[in-house]
Amino acid sequence: MPTKAAATKTLAKSRKELKKSERDIHVKMSDYMPASENPAVEGGRYVYGIVQSKDLLTFGRSGIGGTGEMVYTVNYQDTAAVVSNTSVYIFDPTRENALAHEHVIETVMKNHTIIPMSFGTVFRTDDDIREVLKSIYPSLKDVLHQMAGKLEFGLKVNWDRDQIIEDIKHDDEEIRQFHQEIIRKHLQSTYLARMQLGRMIDKALAERSISYVREIYESLRGVCVASRDNQPIGDKMIMNAAFLVERHREAEFDNAVNKVAKKHGQRLKFKYTGPWPPYNFVNIRLKLERVAEG
């Protein structure tokens, strides 16, 4: 069964959505800049992400920095940045800071879809944040609409490569016969023969990996909105994917993952994580550009 904590084929719909939602947003700045670029200013606003809301919201005294700062929203029309006050301009990515950042994200996610900002985003004042929200409002509205009511889940699939090789030697007639011939004849050309056998096994491994991954994607296609494949890590991982799922279908997605994991439980190990904000489906990189003087 998969564990759930906080060469692949992507579902057809995902490419279209990713193309729409991944973008750089350039903000011309004149009177405002990130607090980290203006150390003369005392205090700042740490920004966790952006939600859709006309109301002023609060999320408890859990702001990053360990001083119990209130987490609240800075609103522009029906968009809102989730922030807390801070006297620190540059946050080191320590475990404590990362956990504090994630805790706020998880709290907000309980009732809202949040578009996450990158760790360590600090602005000078609430008014500066409103100016940024105003300048990127159309793009934010588009992304918030796409991601509304959706969650991200991660799925990593590993296999025991040595066990799979033994399976291949048993199941593949050509490889089995060639392997037995090498053992039986003790030919002088055993080295070259083993090299050829290795190439045959590598090809069979790739084909089996593709087959497993295709089957997993097909099993989950009907219960997700989109998927994205990331590069597997190491030779034991055959799948490293993210899935975008409608919030009300989370239980269906859970069941589908458990079903396919149970089917392949003796050969594949599933690691299932989430829910997360849509990190893999939204990539708004805030690029600040000074307005030329004169």
C-alpha positions as CSV (number, residue, x, y, z in Angstrom):
1,M,0.0,0.0,0.0
2,P,1.3,3.5,-0.7
3,T,2.5,5.8,2.0
4,K,0.8,9.2,2.1
5,A,2.6,12.1,3.7
6,A,2.6,15.8,3.5
7,A,10.1,8.0,-19.6
8,T,6.5,8.9,-18.5
9,K,3.4,9.9,-20.3
10,T,1.5,13.1,-19.2
11,L,-2.2,13.2,-19.4
12,A,-3.3,15.0,-22.6
13,K,-5.0,17.8,-20.8
14,S,-2.1,18.8,-18.6
15,R,0.1,20.2,-21.3
16,K,-2.5,22.7,-22.3
17,E,-3.1,23.8,-18.7
18,L,0.6,24.1,-17.9
19,K,1.2,26.2,-20.9
20,K,-1.4,28.6,-19.7
21,S,-0.4,28.8,-16.1
22,E,3.4,28.8,-16.3
23,R,4.6,32.3,-16.9
24,D,7.0,35.1,-15.7
25,I,5.3,38.2,-14.4
26,H,7.3,41.4,-14.8
27,V,6.5,44.2,-12.4
28,K,7.7,47.7,-13.1
29,M,8.7,49.3,-9.8
30,S,9.2,52.9,-8.9
31,D,8.3,53.6,-5.3
32,Y,8.3,50.1,-3.9
33,M,10.8,47.3,-3.7
34,P,11.2,44.1,-1.7
35,A,12.3,44.8,1.8
36,S,15.4,42.6,1.3
37,E,16.6,45.2,-1.2
38,N,16.1,48.1,1.1
39,P,17.6,47.3,4.5
40,A,17.2,50.9,5.7
41,V,13.5,50.2,6.1
42,E,12.5,48.7,9.5
43,G,10.2,45.8,9.2
44,G,8.5,44.2,6.2
45,R,5.8,41.8,5.1
46,Y,6.6,38.1,4.5
47,V,4.4,36.8,1.7
48,Y,3.3,33.1,1.7
49,G,1.0,33.1,-1.3
50,I,-2.1,34.5,-3.0
51,V,-5.8,33.5,-2.6
52,Q,-9.0,34.7,-4.0
53,S,-11.0,36.7,-1.5
54,K,-12.7,40.1,-1.2
55,D,-12.8,39.8,2.6
56,L,-10.0,40.5,5.0
57,L,-8.9,37.2,6.5
58,T,-6.7,36.1,9.4
59,F,-5.1,32.7,10.0
60,G,-3.8,32.8,13.5
61,R,-0.5,33.9,15.1
62,S,1.8,31.5,13.3
63,G,4.0,33.8,11.2
64,I,7.5,32.8,10.2
65,G,10.2,34.0,12.6
66,G,9.0,32.5,15.8
67,T,7.6,35.7,17.3
68,G,3.9,34.8,17.0
69,E,3.1,37.3,14.3
70,M,-0.5,37.3,13.0
71,V,-1.0,35.9,9.5
72,Y,-3.5,38.1,7.6
73,T,-4.4,39.1,4.1
74,V,-3.6,42.2,2.1
75,N,-6.4,42.7,-0.4
76,Y,-6.7,44.2,-3.9
77,Q,-10.3,43.8,-5.3
78,D,-10.9,40.0,-5.0
79,T,-7.3,38.9,-4.7
80,A,-5.4,38.7,-1.5
81,A,-1.8,38.1,-0.4
82,V,-1.3,36.0,2.7
83,V,1.3,37.8,4.8
84,S,2.8,38.4,8.3
85,N,4.9,41.1,9.7
86,T,8.6,40.5,10.0
87,S,11.8,42.4,11.1
88,V,13.9,40.0,9.0
89,Y,14.6,40.7,5.4
90,I,16.5,37.6,4.3
91,F,15.3,34.2,5.6
92,D,17.7,31.3,5.6
93,P,16.1,28.1,4.4
94,T,16.5,26.3,7.8
95,R,14.2,23.5,8.8
96,E,12.5,25.7,11.3
97,N,11.8,28.5,8.8
98,A,10.7,26.0,6.1
99,L,8.3,24.3,8.5
100,A,6.8,27.6,9.6
101,H,6.3,28.6,5.9
102,E,4.6,25.2,5.2
103,H,2.5,25.4,8.3
104,V,0.9,28.6,7.1
105,I,0.4,27.2,3.6
106,E,-1.3,24.1,5.1
107,T,-3.6,26.2,7.3
108,V,-4.7,28.4,4.5
109,M,-5.3,25.4,2.2
110,K,-7.9,24.0,4.6
111,N,-10.5,26.5,3.2
112,H,-8.8,28.2,0.3
113,T,-6.9,27.5,-2.9
114,I,-3.5,29.2,-2.5
115,I,-1.0,30.1,-5.2
116,P,2.3,29.7,-3.4
117,M,5.0,32.3,-3.5
118,S,8.6,31.2,-3.3
119,F,10.2,30.8,0.1
120,G,11.7,34.1,1.5
121,T,9.5,36.6,-0.4
122,V,9.5,39.8,1.7
123,F,8.0,43.2,0.8
124,R,8.3,46.5,2.5
125,T,4.7,47.5,3.2
126,D,1.1,46.5,2.7
127,D,0.7,49.2,0.1
128,D,3.6,47.8,-1.9
129,I,1.9,44.4,-1.9
130,R,-1.3,46.0,-3.1
131,E,0.6,47.7,-6.0
132,V,2.0,44.3,-7.0
133,L,-1.4,42.7,-6.9
134,K,-2.8,45.5,-9.0
135,S,-0.1,45.2,-11.6
136,I,-0.5,41.5,-12.1
137,Y,-4.2,41.3,-11.4
138,P,-5.3,39.9,-14.8
139,S,-2.7,37.1,-14.7
140,L,-3.6,36.3,-11.1
141,K,-7.3,36.1,-11.9
142,D,-6.5,33.7,-14.7
143,V,-4.4,31.4,-12.6
144,L,-6.7,31.5,-9.6
145,H,-9.6,30.6,-11.8
146,Q,-7.7,27.6,-13.3
147,M,-6.6,26.3,-9.8
148,A,-9.8,27.0,-7.9
149,G,-10.9,24.0,-5.8
150,K,-7.9,21.9,-6.9
151,L,-5.1,20.2,-4.9
152,E,-1.8,18.7,-5.9
153,F,-0.7,15.2,-5.0
154,G,2.7,13.6,-5.5
155,L,3.4,10.0,-6.5
156,K,6.8,8.3,-6.6
157,V,7.1,4.7,-7.7
158,N,10.2,2.6,-7.1
159,W,11.1,-0.9,-8.0
160,D,13.6,-3.5,-6.9
161,R,15.8,-3.5,-10.0
162,D,17.5,-6.8,-9.2
163,Q,14.2,-8.5,-8.7
164,I,12.8,-7.1,-11.9
165,I,15.9,-8.4,-13.8
166,E,15.3,-11.9,-12.4
167,D,11.6,-11.6,-13.5
168,I,12.8,-10.6,-17.0
169,K,15.2,-13.5,-17.2
170,H,12.4,-15.8,-16.3
171,D,9.6,-14.3,-18.4
172,D,11.5,-13.3,-21.6
173,E,12.1,-16.4,-23.7
174,E,14.9,-14.9,-25.8
175,I,16.8,-13.5,-22.8
176,R,16.3,-16.7,-20.8
177,Q,17.7,-18.9,-23.6
178,F,20.6,-16.6,-24.2
179,H,21.5,-16.5,-20.5
180,Q,21.3,-20.3,-20.3
181,E,23.5,-20.7,-23.3
182,I,26.2,-18.5,-21.8
183,I,26.2,-20.6,-18.6
184,R,26.1,-23.9,-20.4
185,K,28.8,-23.4,-23.1
186,H,31.4,-21.4,-21.1
187,L,32.5,-19.8,-24.4
188,Q,35.7,-17.9,-24.8
189,S,33.6,-15.0,-25.9
190,T,31.6,-15.0,-22.6
191,Y,32.6,-11.3,-21.9
192,L,31.1,-10.1,-25.2
193,A,28.1,-12.4,-24.8
194,R,27.4,-10.9,-21.3
195,M,27.7,-7.4,-22.7
196,Q,25.1,-8.3,-25.3
197,L,22.9,-9.9,-22.6
198,G,23.3,-6.7,-20.5
199,R,22.0,-4.6,-23.5
200,M,19.1,-6.9,-23.9
201,I,18.2,-6.7,-20.2
202,D,18.5,-2.9,-20.3
203,K,16.1,-2.7,-23.2
204,A,13.6,-5.0,-21.5
205,L,13.9,-2.9,-18.3
206,A,13.1,0.2,-20.2
207,E,10.1,-1.4,-21.9
208,R,8.8,-2.8,-18.6
209,S,9.2,0.6,-16.9
210,I,7.2,2.3,-19.6
211,S,4.5,-0.3,-19.4
212,Y,4.2,0.1,-15.6
213,V,4.1,3.8,-15.8
214,R,1.6,3.9,-18.7
215,E,-0.7,1.6,-16.7
216,I,-0.5,3.8,-13.6
217,Y,-1.3,6.9,-15.5
218,E,-4.2,5.2,-17.3
219,S,-5.5,4.1,-13.9
220,L,-5.5,7.6,-12.6
221,R,-6.6,9.5,-15.7
222,G,-10.3,9.5,-14.9
223,V,-9.9,11.0,-11.4
224,C,-7.5,13.9,-11.9
225,V,-7.6,17.1,-13.9
226,A,-4.0,17.0,-15.1
227,S,-0.6,15.4,-14.4
228,R,3.0,16.3,-14.7
229,D,6.0,14.0,-15.0
230,N,9.2,15.0,-13.2
231,Q,12.6,13.4,-13.7
232,P,13.0,10.1,-11.7
233,I,15.8,10.1,-9.1
234,G,18.2,7.2,-9.1
235,D,17.9,3.8,-10.9
236,K,15.2,2.4,-8.6
237,M,12.6,5.2,-9.3
238,I,10.6,4.7,-12.4
239,M,7.9,7.4,-11.9
240,N,8.0,10.8,-10.2
241,A,4.7,12.5,-11.0
242,A,2.4,15.3,-9.7
243,F,-1.4,15.2,-10.1
244,L,-3.9,18.0,-10.0
245,V,-7.1,16.8,-8.4
246,E,-10.4,18.5,-7.7
247,R,-10.8,18.9,-3.9
248,H,-14.2,17.1,-3.9
249,R,-12.6,14.1,-5.7
250,E,-9.7,13.6,-3.3
251,A,-11.2,10.4,-1.9
252,E,-11.7,9.0,-5.4
253,F,-8.1,9.7,-6.2
254,D,-7.0,8.1,-3.0
255,N,-8.9,5.0,-3.8
256,A,-7.5,4.8,-7.3
257,V,-4.0,5.1,-6.1
258,N,-4.5,2.4,-3.5
259,K,-6.1,0.1,-6.0
260,V,-3.2,0.3,-8.5
261,A,-0.7,0.1,-5.6
262,K,-2.3,-3.0,-4.3
263,K,-2.2,-4.6,-7.8
264,H,1.5,-4.1,-8.1
265,G,2.4,-4.3,-4.4
266,Q,4.9,-7.2,-4.8
267,R,6.9,-5.5,-7.5
268,L,6.5,-1.7,-7.0
269,K,6.7,0.6,-4.0
270,F,4.4,3.6,-4.1
271,K,5.1,6.8,-2.1
272,Y,2.0,9.0,-2.2
273,T,2.2,12.6,-0.7
274,G,-0.1,15.5,-0.3
275,P,-2.3,17.4,-0.5
276,W,-0.1,20.3,-1.6
277,P,-0.6,23.7,-3.2
278,P,-0.3,23.4,-7.0
279,Y,3.5,23.8,-7.1
280,N,4.0,21.8,-10.2
281,F,1.1,23.5,-12.1
282,V,1.7,27.1,-11.3
283,N,5.0,28.9,-11.8
284,I,4.5,32.7,-11.3
285,R,8.0,34.1,-10.9
286,L,7.8,37.7,-9.8
287,K,10.5,39.6,-11.6
288,L,10.9,43.1,-10.3
289,E,12.4,45.7,-12.7
290,R,13.3,49.3,-11.8
291,V,11.8,52.0,-13.9
292,A,14.5,53.8,-15.8
293,E,15.1,57.3,-14.3
294,G,15.1,60.4,-16.3
